[in-house]
Every structure is written in C-alpha cells, then in structure tokens.
Amino acid sequence: MSDVGPGRQTSWRLVAAITVAAFVLRLPGHLNSGLWFDEIWLLLETIRLPFGTLYTTFASDNNHPLYSLLAWISVRLFGESAWSLRLPAVLFGAASIGMLWMLALKVTSRRRAAVVTGLMAISYHHVWFSQNARGYTTLLFWTLAATYFLLAEYRGEGRRSWIAYAVCLALATYTHSSGVFVAVAHGLVGLAVLALPGSSAGLSRRWAPLAGLALAGAISLALHAAILGDMLSYFSADSTAGDGGAVVASEWNSPWWTVRAVAESLGFGLLPGLAALGIAATTFAVGAWDLTRRDWRVSALFLLPAIIGILATMALGRPVRPRFLFNLGGFLLIVGVCGVFTVCGWIGLIGGEKGAARRARRLETAATVLMFVLSLLILPRAYTLPKQDFEGALAYAEELELRGDRVLVTGLTVLPYAGYYEAGFPEVESVEQLEAWMPAVGDRVYVLHTLPIFLESRAPALAERLSEAREVARFRGSLGAGDVLVLELVRQER
C-alpha cells in the first residue's frame, strides 16, 4: 500500500476485509471442541451461578469479571456449550483486529499498519486465544482502544477523547486485573509529560490524560464495587498455595520457564524457537528505538506496561505466564514490524544513497512475505488439536474400567473429571493414598494426569512417584505441557 496520496477509502476497505477474514478464521478448528482446565474451572465456579451471585462473587483470579458477565449472557441465550462459552472471545478477537489497525495507523505508516493488522489476523496465538473462553482478547481490545484515545488526546486529535479513554481503560481493568499495569504505565507517562519542559500543548490538554486516568479509576471502582471485598481477600491471601499447603519453589515460577514456553509455542522446537526469539528481540529493540525517536510517548505507552507487569509479578513470587502479556501483543507487533522495516532501510543504504529507497522497499516486501509465510506455517496447529483432550482420555479410561482396572485422577485432572464430566474416578493427593489402591504386590492402577509441573509444585513426593510410572497413552493438546496422560503404576516388592 502507498503511504501517500488518496488511499483512505481503499485502506478502510482493506482493513474491513482483513477483519472479516479474521472472524472467519476463528470459527473453524476447535471452537466447539472440549474445554480445557481453566475454561472448565470458569464454567463450574462462575458461569453456572445465578446472575446475582456471579455479579457479587470473586472466588479466584480465574474469574475475569467482564468476560464472565458476557459469557453468562451468551450461555443463557444459546445454551451451555463450548462455542457459546467462547463466543465473546471470538467477537472481541475479531474486533481487536480493527482496533489494532486504528492504533497502528496513528503511530506509523499505512504500509506498516497494514502489515501489522494482516499478521495479527493470521496469528496462531491470536486465533488460539480467540477460541479460549477467557478475557484475554477482551482485554486486548480495551487496551488497544484506551491507548488509541490517550494518544488522540495527547495530540489534540479529538474532542473529549479523555472521556472515551477513561471508559475503555476502566473496562480493561474490569476485564482482568493486569489492566492495572496499563493504567500505571499511563500514569507515569502523564506525569512525565507534565514534568518535561518544551511541550507546545496547553496546560489543560496536558492535564486531560491524567483527568481521564482519574475518571477511569472512579469508573473501575464502581464496576468492582460488588466484588471488591472478595478481591482484596483473595489477593491478600497466599493464593499461590494449594489446598494442602504452601507451594514448593518450582520451575513454574522461573522467568526461564516463561521464555521456554513462548519458544516452544512457536511449534518449531525449543532451539529454533529460542533462535527466533533472539532475532525477534533484536528487531524489537530496533523498532523501539525507531518509535522513541519519533515520539517517546508512543514507545513508553507500548513498553512500560510489560516492564511493570513482569517486575510486579516477579516481586509477588507468581509465575510470569505468557498469556498475562497477551493484551500487549498488538504493541509488540507494531514495534517488531517497525524494527524489521527500519533494518530493511539500513540494509538498503549499503549500496549507496542512490536507489536506496527502491532497495529498501524491495527488502520490506520480501520481509513481509517471509513473516506472513512463517505465520501461515504455524497457523494450522490451531485447527489440528484441541486445547486439552480430556474427552479422549475419558473414553480411554472408561474402557479400562470396563475390563476391571482401577482408574484414579490427580492434580489438574480432578476438577474436569469429578466436577464437569462426573466420571466418578477416585482422587489421590498423596503417595499414601496412591499406595492404598495397590494393596498387593503386582496390583496396578491407572492414573490420569496433566500439566505435571503443577503437581511438582504442590505435591512433590506424589509427582516423583508418578514419574516412575509407565505412560500407556497420551492425548495431545495445543496447550503447552497440557497433554492428558494415562499412567500405569504397579506395586512392587520393596
């Protein structure tokens, strides 16, 4: 696309087509496949409650309040199913594509904005989260919208933009508590704008963003009023502890676990994934520099929420899970594409200034094609595997029971099979309980297990005992380490 000349109407037709295509891409695949653990937890703990109880209860941070309300309405309108539970995520996922275009167009060229929007539309991770009954695509949309209106206010491009900004930011915080990190970043930028000399904006316009932030806080408090007491109790308690006691320090709380999880989620293996992250980090640094030299407020608004969120999460001793940064994915994509195009411009200068622009444009086109090809190579994974195949493992376990074998559940398989599928499998929480099911030498039991790292942090002795078991079946899912395992344990003479 051209960056100059009369192209506005063509641009909006293009982004409308991309948004519609993005919506269509999010409909097939596993939109109606079995639920994964967090979705089951949400359904049992929140969505099945009466509306009054749902609106006034916050049992855990698995409840994303705004999404829960929307999903409750969807389930009541269309009946309880996987797709009705996930419908709000699909709609906000598609809407966030258009919102990303609007924001990208405000901070960079039409050409780069089109590339950013197209890449998000075919992003495997965006498709995955758009078919995930959680509030992450909703939070992404409100984060992009709040940043868009905040920049509009800073640049004097809209009347009363700070009011729209306040509403969007309040809805972001009501969707997920990590929206607070975005608000803190906006506050720091607002204070810096006031403190730094040389601004040509009038005093009222320089204060308007902070006024919007204050209004957002007031709206957010009003939205949270009914559950504020529950939230304070939950977050002030040691909510990282399991029912049986404190969490044992584990790899799950390590930043390296987060980096590895992101690298493996690309689908190319750990080492190629780490290499891809290294290249991405380099181009990202270039893009951040490029945006900073143009308008430091843009780079600060894009980067500070991630920095604040990671530091705060680590300070609280909680795992930095990649999905907690999903709402910042639009920012990261804009910065990354800007970095790629800037590097192309530098390479284009190697042959001299004459013809540099033409060489740079060709390199940009080649880089764009490469980025799209890589994204399309990853995308099919969104259509081949469910997030977690609890249903496949259930059918296998029922066959084991029919032939007279004992089937047990532990860790994160307890809630799905006991609370959702009501399969009646006994639960084991300790090695002693496990051994009690094998009273004689040679007796065997089968255990359904998933996400071993969770059990390692809650019941390390039981996790070690299960590590000795023989895996007889594995039901694969797209959730990292989320395969559902069927383990065979035999009591041996000691």
C-alpha positions as CSV (number, residue, x, y, z in Angstrom):
1,M,0.0,0.0,0.0
2,S,1.1,3.5,-0.7
3,D,1.9,5.8,2.2
4,V,0.9,8.9,0.4
5,G,-1.9,10.1,-1.8
6,P,-5.7,9.4,-1.8
7,G,-5.9,5.9,-0.2
8,R,-8.1,6.4,2.8
9,Q,-11.2,4.7,1.4
10,T,-9.1,1.8,0.0
11,S,-7.4,1.4,3.3
12,W,-10.7,1.1,5.2
13,R,-12.0,-1.4,2.7
14,L,-8.8,-3.4,3.2
15,V,-9.0,-3.4,7.0
16,A,-12.7,-4.3,6.8
17,A,-11.8,-7.3,4.6
18,I,-9.0,-8.3,7.0
19,T,-11.3,-8.1,10.0
20,V,-14.0,-10.2,8.3
21,A,-11.3,-12.7,7.2
22,A,-10.0,-12.8,10.8
23,F,-13.5,-13.6,12.1
24,V,-13.9,-16.4,9.6
25,L,-10.5,-17.9,10.5
26,R,-11.6,-18.0,14.2
27,L,-14.8,-20.0,13.5
28,P,-13.4,-23.4,12.3
29,G,-11.0,-25.6,14.2
30,H,-11.7,-26.4,17.8
31,L,-14.2,-23.6,18.6
32,N,-16.7,-26.3,19.7
33,S,-14.2,-28.9,21.0
34,G,-13.9,-30.0,24.6
35,L,-13.0,-27.4,27.2
36,W,-9.6,-27.1,28.8
37,F,-8.9,-26.8,32.5
38,D,-9.3,-23.0,33.0
39,E,-12.5,-23.0,30.9
40,I,-14.0,-25.8,33.0
41,W,-13.0,-24.0,36.2
42,L,-14.7,-20.8,34.9
43,L,-17.9,-22.7,33.9
44,L,-18.2,-24.5,37.3
45,E,-17.1,-21.7,39.5
46,T,-18.8,-18.8,37.8
47,I,-20.9,-19.2,34.7
48,R,-23.4,-21.7,36.3
49,L,-24.1,-19.4,39.2
50,P,-27.3,-17.2,39.3
51,F,-26.6,-13.7,37.9
52,G,-26.8,-12.0,41.3
53,T,-24.3,-14.4,42.8
54,L,-22.0,-14.1,39.8
55,Y,-22.0,-10.3,39.9
56,T,-21.2,-10.2,43.5
57,T,-18.7,-13.0,43.9
58,F,-15.0,-13.2,43.1
59,A,-13.7,-16.7,44.2
60,S,-10.4,-16.6,42.3
61,D,-8.4,-14.8,39.6
62,N,-9.7,-17.3,37.1
63,N,-12.8,-15.1,37.1
64,H,-12.4,-12.3,34.5
65,P,-15.4,-10.2,35.6
66,L,-16.4,-8.6,32.3
67,Y,-15.9,-11.7,30.3
68,S,-17.8,-13.8,32.9
69,L,-20.8,-11.5,32.5
70,L,-20.7,-11.7,28.7
71,A,-20.2,-15.4,28.7
72,W,-23.1,-15.8,31.3
73,I,-25.4,-14.0,28.8
74,S,-24.1,-16.0,25.9
75,V,-24.7,-19.3,27.6
76,R,-28.2,-18.2,28.7
77,L,-29.1,-17.2,25.2
78,F,-27.6,-20.1,23.3
79,G,-27.4,-22.9,25.8
80,E,-24.4,-24.3,27.5
81,S,-21.8,-25.5,25.0
82,A,-18.1,-24.9,24.3
83,W,-18.8,-22.4,21.4
84,S,-21.4,-20.3,23.4
85,L,-18.9,-20.1,26.3
86,R,-16.2,-18.9,23.9
87,L,-18.4,-16.6,21.7
88,P,-17.4,-13.3,23.5
89,A,-13.7,-14.2,23.0
90,V,-14.3,-14.8,19.2
91,L,-16.1,-11.5,18.8
92,F,-13.6,-9.4,20.7
93,G,-10.8,-11.2,18.9
94,A,-12.1,-10.1,15.5
95,A,-12.9,-6.6,16.8
96,S,-9.3,-6.2,18.2
97,I,-8.0,-6.6,14.6
98,G,-9.8,-3.5,13.5
99,M,-8.8,-1.7,16.7
100,L,-5.1,-2.6,16.1
101,W,-5.4,-1.1,12.6
102,M,-6.6,2.2,14.1
103,L,-3.9,2.4,16.7
104,A,-1.1,1.3,14.2
105,L,-2.3,3.9,11.7
106,K,-1.9,6.6,14.4
107,V,1.7,5.8,15.2
108,T,3.2,4.6,11.9
109,S,2.6,4.5,8.1
110,R,-0.3,2.9,6.3
111,R,2.0,0.3,4.8
112,R,3.3,-0.8,8.2
113,A,-0.1,-0.7,9.8
114,A,-1.5,-3.0,7.0
115,V,1.3,-5.5,7.6
116,V,0.7,-5.4,11.4
117,T,-3.0,-5.9,11.0
118,G,-2.6,-8.7,8.5
119,L,-0.1,-10.5,10.7
120,M,-2.4,-10.3,13.7
121,A,-5.3,-11.7,11.6
122,I,-3.4,-14.9,10.8
123,S,-1.6,-15.2,14.1
124,Y,-1.8,-18.7,15.6
125,H,-1.7,-17.3,19.1
126,H,-4.4,-14.8,18.4
127,V,-6.6,-17.5,16.9
128,W,-5.9,-19.7,19.9
129,F,-6.9,-17.0,22.4
130,S,-9.9,-16.0,20.3
131,Q,-11.2,-19.6,20.8
132,N,-10.4,-19.5,24.5
133,A,-13.2,-18.8,27.0
134,R,-11.2,-16.3,28.9
135,G,-11.0,-12.5,28.9
136,Y,-7.7,-12.1,27.1
137,T,-9.0,-10.9,23.7
138,T,-11.5,-8.7,25.5
139,L,-8.6,-7.2,27.5
140,L,-6.6,-6.8,24.3
141,F,-9.4,-4.8,22.6
142,W,-9.8,-2.4,25.5
143,T,-6.1,-2.0,26.0
144,L,-5.7,-1.0,22.3
145,A,-8.7,1.3,22.4
146,A,-7.6,3.0,25.6
147,T,-4.1,3.7,24.2
148,Y,-5.7,4.9,20.9
149,F,-7.8,7.5,22.7
150,L,-5.0,8.5,25.0
151,L,-2.7,9.3,22.1
152,A,-5.6,11.2,20.4
153,E,-5.8,13.3,23.5
154,Y,-2.1,14.0,23.6
155,R,-2.1,15.0,20.0
156,G,-5.3,17.1,20.2
157,E,-7.0,15.0,17.5
158,G,-10.3,14.5,19.2
159,R,-12.7,16.4,21.4
160,R,-13.1,14.9,24.8
161,S,-11.0,11.9,23.9
162,W,-10.1,11.6,27.6
163,I,-13.7,10.5,28.4
164,A,-13.6,7.7,25.8
165,Y,-10.1,6.8,27.1
166,A,-11.4,6.6,30.7
167,V,-14.3,4.3,29.8
168,C,-12.0,2.0,27.8
169,L,-9.3,1.8,30.5
170,A,-11.9,1.1,33.2
171,L,-13.4,-1.8,31.1
172,A,-9.8,-3.1,30.6
173,T,-9.3,-3.2,34.4
174,Y,-12.7,-4.8,34.9
175,T,-11.9,-7.5,32.4
176,H,-8.6,-8.5,34.1
177,S,-6.6,-7.2,37.0
178,S,-3.4,-7.0,34.8
179,G,-5.1,-4.0,33.1
180,V,-3.9,-2.1,36.2
181,F,-0.3,-2.4,34.8
182,V,-1.5,-0.5,31.7
183,A,-3.1,2.2,34.0
184,V,0.1,2.6,36.0
185,A,2.1,3.0,32.8
186,H,-0.3,5.6,31.5
187,G,0.0,7.5,34.8
188,L,3.8,7.5,34.7
189,V,3.7,8.8,31.1
190,G,1.2,11.5,32.1
191,L,3.4,12.7,34.9
192,A,6.4,12.8,32.6
193,V,4.5,14.9,30.1
194,L,3.7,17.4,32.8
195,A,7.2,17.4,34.2
196,L,9.2,17.7,30.9
197,P,9.6,21.2,29.5
198,G,9.0,22.3,26.0
199,S,5.5,20.9,25.4
200,S,3.6,23.1,23.0
201,A,0.2,21.8,24.2
202,G,-1.8,23.9,26.5
203,L,-1.9,23.2,30.2
204,S,-5.5,21.9,30.1
205,R,-4.6,19.4,27.3
206,R,-1.5,18.3,29.3
207,W,-3.7,17.6,32.3
208,A,-6.5,15.9,30.4
209,P,-4.9,12.4,30.2
210,L,-4.4,12.4,34.0
211,A,-8.0,13.6,34.4
212,G,-9.0,10.6,32.2
213,L,-7.0,8.3,34.3
214,A,-8.7,9.6,37.5
215,L,-12.1,9.1,35.8
216,A,-11.1,5.6,34.7
217,G,-10.2,4.8,38.3
218,A,-13.6,6.0,39.6
219,I,-15.5,4.0,36.9
220,S,-13.4,0.9,37.7
221,L,-14.1,1.2,41.4
222,A,-17.8,1.5,40.7
223,L,-17.6,-1.6,38.4
224,H,-15.7,-3.6,41.0
225,A,-17.8,-2.4,44.0
226,A,-19.8,-5.6,44.3
227,I,-16.7,-7.9,44.3
228,L,-14.1,-5.6,45.8
229,G,-14.2,-7.2,49.2
230,D,-13.7,-10.7,47.7
231,M,-10.9,-9.5,45.5
232,L,-9.0,-7.9,48.4
233,S,-9.4,-11.0,50.5
234,Y,-8.2,-13.2,47.6
235,F,-5.1,-11.2,46.6
236,S,-4.1,-10.5,50.2
237,A,-4.1,-14.2,51.0
238,D,-1.4,-16.7,49.9
239,S,-3.4,-17.6,46.8
240,T,-0.5,-19.4,45.3
241,A,-0.7,-22.1,47.8
242,G,-2.6,-25.3,47.1
243,D,-5.3,-26.7,49.4
244,G,-2.8,-28.8,51.1
245,G,-0.3,-26.1,51.9
246,A,2.3,-23.8,50.5
247,V,3.8,-24.1,47.1
248,V,7.2,-25.6,46.7
249,A,9.6,-23.5,44.7
250,S,9.5,-24.8,41.2
251,E,10.5,-24.1,37.6
252,W,7.0,-22.7,37.0
253,N,8.0,-19.5,38.9
254,S,11.1,-19.0,36.9
255,P,11.4,-16.5,34.1
256,W,13.3,-19.2,32.1
257,W,10.1,-21.2,32.2
258,T,8.2,-18.3,30.5
259,V,10.9,-17.9,27.8
260,R,10.9,-21.6,27.1
261,A,7.1,-21.8,27.0
262,V,7.0,-18.9,24.4
263,A,9.7,-20.5,22.3
264,E,8.1,-23.9,22.3
265,S,4.7,-22.4,21.5
266,L,6.0,-21.4,18.1
267,G,5.9,-25.1,17.1
268,F,9.5,-25.3,15.7
269,G,11.1,-26.9,18.7
270,L,13.0,-25.3,21.6
271,L,16.3,-24.3,20.0
272,P,14.7,-23.0,16.8
273,G,12.2,-21.2,18.9
274,L,14.9,-19.6,21.1
275,A,16.7,-18.5,17.9
276,A,13.5,-17.0,16.6
277,L,13.0,-15.1,19.9
278,G,16.6,-13.8,19.7
279,I,16.0,-12.5,16.2
280,A,12.7,-11.0,17.3
281,A,14.3,-9.4,20.3
282,T,16.9,-7.7,18.1
283,T,14.4,-6.3,15.6
284,F,12.2,-5.3,18.5
285,A,15.0,-3.2,20.1
286,V,15.5,-1.5,16.7
287,G,11.7,-0.9,16.4
288,A,11.6,0.6,19.9
289,W,14.4,2.9,19.1
290,D,12.6,4.0,15.9
291,L,9.4,4.7,17.7
292,T,11.2,6.6,20.5
293,R,13.0,9.0,18.2
294,R,9.6,9.8,16.5
295,D,7.5,10.1,19.7
296,W,8.8,8.9,23.1
297,R,5.3,8.8,24.5
298,V,4.4,6.0,22.0
299,S,7.3,3.8,22.9
300,A,6.7,4.4,26.6
301,L,3.0,3.6,26.3
302,F,3.9,0.4,24.4
303,L,6.8,-0.9,26.6
304,L,6.1,0.3,30.1
305,P,3.0,-2.0,30.8
306,A,5.1,-5.1,30.0
307,I,8.0,-4.0,32.2
308,I,5.8,-3.0,35.1
309,G,3.7,-6.2,34.8
310,I,6.8,-8.5,34.7
311,L,8.5,-6.8,37.6
312,A,5.3,-6.7,39.7
313,T,4.5,-10.4,39.0
314,M,8.1,-11.5,39.9
315,A,8.1,-9.4,43.1
316,L,4.9,-11.1,44.2
317,G,6.5,-14.5,43.6
318,R,4.0,-15.5,41.0
319,P,4.8,-17.2,37.7
320,V,5.1,-14.9,34.7
321,R,2.8,-16.7,32.3
322,P,2.9,-15.6,28.7
323,R,-0.9,-15.2,28.5
324,F,-0.6,-12.3,31.1
325,L,1.1,-10.3,28.4
326,F,-1.3,-11.2,25.6
327,N,-3.1,-7.9,25.8
328,L,0.2,-6.2,24.9
329,G,0.7,-8.3,21.8
330,G,-0.5,-5.5,19.5
331,F,2.1,-3.2,20.9
332,L,4.8,-5.8,20.4
333,L,3.8,-6.5,16.9
334,I,3.8,-2.8,15.9
335,V,7.3,-2.4,17.5
336,G,8.5,-5.5,15.8
337,V,7.3,-4.6,12.3
338,C,8.8,-1.1,12.7
339,G,12.1,-2.8,13.6
340,V,12.0,-5.0,10.5
341,F,11.3,-2.1,8.2
342,T,14.0,0.0,9.8
343,V,16.6,-2.7,9.4
344,C,15.5,-3.1,5.7
345,G,16.1,0.7,5.3
346,W,19.6,0.4,6.8
347,I,20.5,-2.5,4.5
348,G,19.1,-0.6,1.6
349,L,21.7,2.1,2.2
350,I,24.6,-0.3,1.9
351,G,24.8,0.2,-1.9
352,G,24.8,4.0,-1.5
353,E,22.0,6.6,-1.3
354,K,21.2,6.3,-5.0
355,G,18.4,3.7,-5.3
356,A,18.4,3.1,-1.6
357,A,14.7,3.7,-1.2
358,R,13.9,1.3,-4.0
359,R,16.1,-1.4,-2.5
360,A,14.6,-0.8,0.9
361,R,11.1,-1.2,-0.4
362,R,12.0,-4.5,-2.1
363,L,13.5,-5.7,1.1
364,E,10.5,-4.7,3.1
365,T,8.3,-6.6,0.6
366,A,10.5,-9.7,0.9
367,A,10.5,-9.4,4.7
368,T,6.7,-9.0,4.8
369,V,6.3,-12.1,2.6
370,L,8.6,-14.1,4.9
371,M,6.7,-13.0,8.1
372,F,3.4,-14.0,6.5
373,V,4.7,-17.4,5.4
374,L,6.1,-18.2,8.8
375,S,2.8,-17.2,10.4
376,L,0.9,-19.3,8.0
377,L,3.1,-22.3,8.7
378,I,2.2,-22.1,12.4
379,L,-1.5,-21.3,11.9
380,P,-2.6,-24.9,11.0
381,R,-1.9,-26.0,14.6
382,A,-4.9,-24.0,15.7
383,Y,-7.1,-26.4,13.7
384,T,-5.5,-29.8,14.4
385,L,-5.5,-30.2,18.2
386,P,-7.9,-29.3,21.0
387,K,-6.5,-27.3,23.8
388,Q,-6.7,-30.3,26.1
389,D,-8.2,-33.6,25.2
390,F,-10.0,-34.5,28.4
391,E,-12.7,-36.2,26.4
392,G,-10.4,-38.6,24.5
393,A,-8.7,-39.6,27.7
394,L,-12.1,-40.1,29.4
395,A,-13.2,-42.5,26.7
396,Y,-9.9,-44.5,27.1
397,A,-10.3,-44.6,30.9
398,E,-13.9,-45.8,30.6
399,E,-12.6,-48.7,28.5
400,L,-10.1,-49.5,31.2
401,E,-12.8,-49.6,33.8
402,L,-15.0,-51.9,31.7
403,R,-12.2,-54.5,31.8
404,G,-11.9,-54.2,35.6
405,D,-8.9,-51.9,36.0
406,R,-8.8,-49.1,38.6
407,V,-8.6,-45.5,37.2
408,L,-7.6,-42.6,39.5
409,V,-7.2,-38.9,39.0
410,T,-4.8,-36.4,40.5
411,G,-3.6,-32.8,40.1
412,L,-5.4,-30.8,37.4
413,T,-7.4,-33.8,36.2
414,V,-9.5,-33.9,39.4
415,L,-11.8,-30.9,38.6
416,P,-12.6,-31.9,35.0
417,Y,-13.4,-35.5,35.7
418,A,-15.0,-35.1,39.1
419,G,-16.8,-31.7,38.7
420,Y,-17.5,-31.4,35.0
421,Y,-17.7,-34.9,33.5
422,E,-18.8,-36.5,36.8
423,A,-16.9,-39.7,35.9
424,G,-16.6,-41.0,39.5
425,F,-12.8,-41.7,39.4
426,P,-11.3,-41.7,42.9
427,E,-8.9,-38.8,43.6
428,V,-5.4,-39.2,45.0
429,E,-3.5,-36.4,46.7
430,S,-0.5,-38.2,48.2
431,V,1.7,-41.2,47.8
432,E,0.0,-42.9,50.7
433,Q,-3.4,-42.7,49.0
434,L,-1.9,-44.0,45.8
435,E,-0.3,-47.0,47.5
436,A,-3.6,-47.7,49.3
437,W,-5.2,-48.6,45.9
438,M,-2.5,-51.2,45.4
439,P,-2.6,-53.4,48.5
440,A,-0.8,-56.4,47.0
441,V,2.4,-56.8,45.1
442,G,1.6,-56.9,41.4
443,D,-1.5,-54.8,41.7
444,R,-1.8,-52.0,39.2
445,V,-3.7,-48.8,38.8
446,Y,-4.0,-46.2,36.0
447,V,-3.7,-42.5,36.8
448,L,-5.0,-39.6,34.6
449,H,-2.5,-36.8,34.8
450,T,-1.8,-33.4,33.1
451,L,0.5,-30.4,33.5
452,P,3.0,-32.3,35.7
453,I,4.7,-29.0,36.8
454,F,1.6,-28.1,38.8
455,L,1.7,-31.3,40.9
456,E,5.5,-30.8,41.3
457,S,4.9,-27.5,43.0
458,R,2.0,-28.8,45.2
459,A,2.8,-32.4,46.0
460,P,6.4,-33.2,45.0
461,A,6.5,-36.6,46.6
462,L,3.5,-37.7,44.6
463,A,4.9,-36.1,41.4
464,E,8.1,-38.1,41.9
465,R,6.2,-41.3,42.4
466,L,4.2,-40.7,39.2
467,S,7.5,-40.0,37.3
468,E,8.3,-43.7,37.8
469,A,5.0,-44.8,36.1
470,R,4.8,-46.2,32.6
471,E,2.9,-44.0,30.1
472,V,0.4,-46.1,28.3
473,A,-1.5,-43.3,26.4
474,R,-1.1,-39.6,25.7
475,F,-3.9,-37.4,24.4
476,R,-2.2,-34.4,22.8
477,G,-3.4,-30.8,23.1
478,S,-2.2,-27.4,21.9
479,L,-1.9,-26.1,25.5
480,G,1.8,-26.2,26.4
481,A,2.5,-29.3,28.5
482,G,-1.2,-29.8,28.6
483,D,-1.3,-33.4,27.1
484,V,-3.6,-35.7,29.2
485,L,-1.5,-38.7,30.2
486,V,-2.7,-42.2,31.2
487,L,0.0,-43.7,33.6
488,E,0.2,-47.3,34.7
489,L,1.6,-48.0,38.2
490,V,2.4,-51.4,39.5
491,R,3.0,-52.1,43.2
492,Q,6.4,-53.7,43.5
493,E,8.1,-55.6,46.4
494,R,10.4,-53.4,48.4
